[in-house]
């Protein structure tokens, strides 16, 4: 054989790459990740998880007048299901939520108007719309109580100009809930406008230019470009609005008061909880109402997250 013959190495002599040992990330990082996460985890455990578990336990107890509890199982829930006040409060809460949700499409329209190129004083208008959201509910209620006054209120005066006799808003069943919902709608539009306005600024202007070149009218651009690309922001606003509406209390308490004869037929769920827990001093029953509200909000939010896959553009 010649000296330049290539010798093929035997299989046993072939070089096999040595595997690189994997480093144990947990061992390498040690306790530092847990140290940074622990303040948040402790806050969630102390201020959320533990109160929920404690309320769940209290909802299965009956408390005496001078303290002390007795475990009664599901007796409070059995009583709650057949309590007509619960369903009245639930109906009023749903009515309030439905009226307040009317502000979402209104906020989309207003945010689009304020996002018009070249609009002067747009920031000033945004501040005006946002002020009711950050104002104190008690101060808002005092102003709106005057507006809703049945004898000399501004609202009934305006209705009388067109031949409509307005009711005594805050002392008439049905009308009282609508009156509170009108205030809630008015005060929530500013927050929705800020969120939706931020979503509008994220839409590329090239899409509007392309739609205009294709002959799309402003309404067509709004319907086919703005609304679909704004659906993530709309979904967020819907979630926040529904959750806050189901927690209605302070605004209703400030407008209707605690001695209004219309209250038994105008209660919200949280006001119903307040009456049972802090006025009737029935802590176990109030805890059952609180758990009902907690589960209801969780179920509604879960349904929204399920349905958002069908209409929210990612």
C-alpha positions, -999 to +999 in steps of 0.1 A: +000+000+000+011+035-007+019+060+021-010+083+011-037+057+016-065+070+038-071+048+068-107+047+079-109+047+117-127+019+135-160+025+151-145+021+185-119+047+176-144+073+163-146+104+184-179+108+202-186+143+215-187+144+253-221+156+265-221+189+283-235+185+318-266+206+324-264+231+351-290+230+378-306+264+375-323+261+409-290+252+425-272+279+406-297+307+415-302+295+451-329+313+471-326+347+453-357+342+431-378+332+461-364+362+480-376+386+454-410+370+449-417+365+486-430+400+494-456+398+466-465+362+476-468+371+512-491+401+504-513+379+482-515+352+509-522+376+538-546+401+520-563+378+495-560+341+500-564+341+538-595+364+539-612+343+512-606+311+532-617+328+564-648+342+548-656+307+534-654+293+569-675+320+584-702+315+558-708+281+574-712+295+609-738+313+630-727+341+653-743+351+686-752+386+696-722+389+719-698+370+697-689+334+694-697+312+664-713+278+659-706+257+628-739+251+609-727+238+576-746+249+545-775+264+565-767+300+555-765+291+518-798+273+520-814+304+535-797+326+509-811+307+479-847+312+490-842+348+502-862+371+479-839+400+488-810+382+472-827+380+438-839+416+441-804+428+448-791+406+420-816+421+396-807+457+406-770+449+402-775+435+367-797+465+358-770+489+370-743+469+352-762+469+319-767+507+320-731+514+329-719+491+301-737+515+276-708+538+283-683+515+266-694+521+230-699+558+239-663+559+252-651+543+220-668+570+200-656+598+222-620+584+222-621+583+184-632+619+182-605+631+206-579+611+185-588+631+154-556+646+139-553+683+145-579+685+172-572+715+195-574+711+233-577+673+231-557+669+263-580+694+281-611+675+270-596+642+283-589+658+317-625+670+318-639+636+311-615+619+335-622+642+365-655+624+376-636+591+378-612+604+404-636+626+423-649+615+457-682+596+454-697+615+483-691+649+466-705+635+433-735+622+452-743+655+468-743+672+434-764+645+417-789+645+446-797+681+437-800+673+400-824+643+408-846+663+432-882+657+422-894+692+431-867+716+420-841+693+403-824+703+371-832+670+354-870+673+360-869+709+349-853+699+316-878+671+311-907+695+318-895+717+288-904+689+265-936+680+283-924+651+304-931+649+341-901+634+358-904+611+388-890+615+423-858+598+412-842+587+444-874+578+462-892+558+435-886+520+432-869+513+398-861+549+392-837+550+421-815+522+406-816+539+372-806+572+388-776+556+405-767+539+372-768+572+353-742+586+378-721+554+374-722+557+336-712+594+338-683+588+362-669+557+344-667+571+308-634+590+315-615+559+326-627+540+296-617+569+273-582+569+286-577+532+281-593+532+246-574+563+237-541+546+244-553+517+223-561+540+194-526+555+194-512+520+189-531+515+156-507+522+127-518+553+106-508+535+075-539+513+078-561+544+076-542+557+046-546+524+028-583+522+036-587+558+023-569+549-009-594+520-013-622+545-011-634+537+025-655+564+041-647+575+077-675+554+091-662+524+071-627+530+085-641+532+120-660+500+116-634+479+097-601+493+111-606+510+144-630+487+162-614+454+153-579+466+163-593+481+194-610+449+207-582+441+232-587+474+249-624+471+247-622+437+263-601+451+292-625+479+297-655+454+298-637+433+324-630+462+347-664+478+342-683+447+350-663+438+381-666+474+395-703+474+387-709+442+407-692+459+436-715+488+437-720+502+472-704+536+480-722+555+452-755+540+461-751+545+498-741+582+492-771+589+469-799+569+485-787+570+521-794+544+548-830+554+557-845+557+523-878+538+522-870+527+486-839+508+497-855+473+502-864+473+465-832+491+453-805+472+471-773+461+453-755+429+462-728+446+482-754+469+499-773+437+508-741+423+523-736+455+543-771+454+557-768+419+569-733+421+582-731+456+598-768+465+605-784+432+612-751+419+627-756+385+610-720+378+602-724+342+591-751+351+566-732+382+554-702+359+548-724+337+526-735+367+506-698+377+502-689+343+489-719+344+465-706+377+451-671+363+449-681+332+429-705+353+407-678+377+397-654+348+391-679+330+369-688+361+348-651+369+343-644+333+333-672+334+307-658+366+293-624+351+289-639+322+271-659+343+248-632+368+240-615+342+217-644+347+193-643+384+189-610+399+202-584+404+175-550+394+187 
